[in-house]
Amino acid sequence: MNAEKKNDIPQAIVDFLGRLLQWLKQILDTLIKGPQRGKPDQDKPGTENASADGQNTWRILWLMLLVLLLLSWFNTASELRREEIPYNQFLDLVKQNRIDRAIVTEKLITGRIKPEKPGADPRPFTTVPLWDANLAEKLAEHNV
């Protein structure tokens, strides 16, 4: 891959993220300010408050939906950052007391590897477990 194509990929990502941010800003502006509509009927008493209450309810629902979508997106992004390591490397890291925490399920082990430098962030990892009847004891021995 030549240097020109390598520069195109990051630029395309930056352009996409810029467009995504503009789109989100437009949505938030619409949710906060509400759609532009005509004035409510002045002849009908109570119409103004009922209309405003309905708009506020819809705004709150849309904001909650947007927050849920953003949380889901960030959770997915953090899952993609996980480093996949072989099971034997996981066991070596346990023996070296380098595993900060681990969640063991039937099909997957996820957790964090302690940083080598103090103050650095732990690295997330994932591995596929092999059958090991003593795994719980090994983890407990090393305070995982």
C-alpha positions in Angstrom: 0.0 0.0 0.0 1.5 3.3 -1.0 1.8 6.4 1.2 -1.0 8.2 -0.5 -3.5 5.5 0.2 -2.4 5.3 3.8 -3.2 9.0 4.2 -6.6 8.6 2.6 -7.9 6.1 5.2 -7.4 8.4 8.3 -8.8 11.3 6.3 -11.9 9.3 5.4 -12.4 8.4 9.1 -12.1 12.0 10.2 -14.5 13.1 7.5 -17.0 10.5 8.5 -16.8 11.4 12.2 -17.2 15.1 11.3 -20.4 14.4 9.4 -21.6 12.2 12.3 -21.0 14.9 14.8 -22.9 17.5 12.6 -25.8 15.1 12.3 -25.9 14.5 16.1 -25.8 18.2 16.7 -28.8 18.7 14.4 -30.7 16.0 16.2 -29.9 17.5 19.6 -30.9 21.0 18.4 -34.2 19.6 17.2 -34.8 17.8 20.4 -34.0 20.7 22.6 -35.7 23.4 20.7 -38.5 21.3 19.3 -39.8 21.3 15.8 -41.0 24.7 14.5 -44.7 24.7 14.4 -47.5 27.2 14.1 -48.9 28.9 17.2 -51.5 27.0 19.1 -55.2 28.0 18.8 -55.8 30.9 21.1 -59.6 30.2 21.0 -59.3 26.9 22.8 -58.5 27.1 26.5 -55.9 24.6 27.7 -54.6 23.8 24.2 -51.3 25.6 24.8 -50.3 23.7 28.0 -51.4 20.3 26.6 -49.4 20.8 23.5 -46.3 21.9 25.4 -46.6 19.0 27.8 -46.8 16.6 24.9 -43.7 18.1 23.2 -41.7 17.9 26.5 -42.6 14.3 26.9 -41.5 13.5 23.3 -38.3 15.4 23.8 -37.5 13.5 27.0 -38.2 10.2 25.3 -36.0 11.1 22.3 -33.1 12.2 24.6 -33.4 9.0 26.6 -33.3 7.0 23.4 -30.3 9.0 22.2 -28.4 8.4 25.5 -29.1 4.7 25.3 -27.8 4.5 21.7 -24.7 6.4 22.7 -24.0 4.1 25.6 -24.5 1.1 23.5 -22.2 2.5 20.9 -19.4 3.3 23.4 -19.8 -0.2 25.0 -19.4 -1.8 21.5 -16.3 0.4 20.9 -14.7 -0.7 24.1 -15.4 -4.3 23.3 -13.5 -3.9 20.0 -10.4 -2.6 21.8 -10.0 -5.9 23.7 -6.8 -7.8 22.8 -7.3 -11.5 22.1 -4.6 -13.5 23.8 -4.0 -17.3 23.8 -5.1 -19.2 26.8 -1.6 -20.3 27.8 -0.5 -16.6 27.8 -3.5 -15.9 30.1 -2.3 -18.6 32.5 1.3 -17.2 32.4 -0.1 -13.7 33.2 -2.0 -15.2 36.1 1.2 -16.8 37.4 3.0 -13.5 37.1 0.2 -11.7 39.0 -0.4 -9.5 36.0 -4.2 -10.1 35.7 -6.2 -7.3 37.4 -9.6 -9.0 37.1 -11.2 -11.7 35.1 -14.7 -12.7 34.2 -14.9 -16.4 33.4 -17.8 -17.9 31.4 -18.2 -21.2 29.6 -17.2 -19.7 26.2 -15.0 -16.7 27.1 -12.7 -15.2 29.6 -12.5 -11.4 29.6 -10.7 -9.1 32.0 -7.9 -6.6 32.4 -4.1 -7.0 32.3 -2.3 -4.9 34.9 -0.1 -2.2 33.3 3.6 -2.6 33.3 4.1 1.1 34.3 2.4 2.5 37.4 -0.3 5.0 36.6 -1.0 3.5 33.1 -4.4 2.1 32.2 -5.0 -1.7 32.4 -5.3 -3.4 29.0 -8.6 -5.2 28.3 -8.2 -8.8 27.0 -10.3 -11.8 26.0 -9.4 -15.4 25.6 -11.2 -18.7 24.9 -10.9 -21.0 27.9 -9.9 -24.6 27.8 -11.2 -27.1 30.3 -9.3 -26.6 33.5 -10.9 -27.9 36.7 -8.4 -25.9 38.8 -8.8 -22.6 37.1 -10.8 -21.1 40.0 -8.1 -22.1 42.5 -5.3 -20.7 40.3 -7.2 -17.4 40.1 -7.9 -17.2 43.8 -4.2 -18.0 44.6 -3.1 -15.0 42.6 -5.9 -12.6 43.9 -7.8 -12.4 40.7 
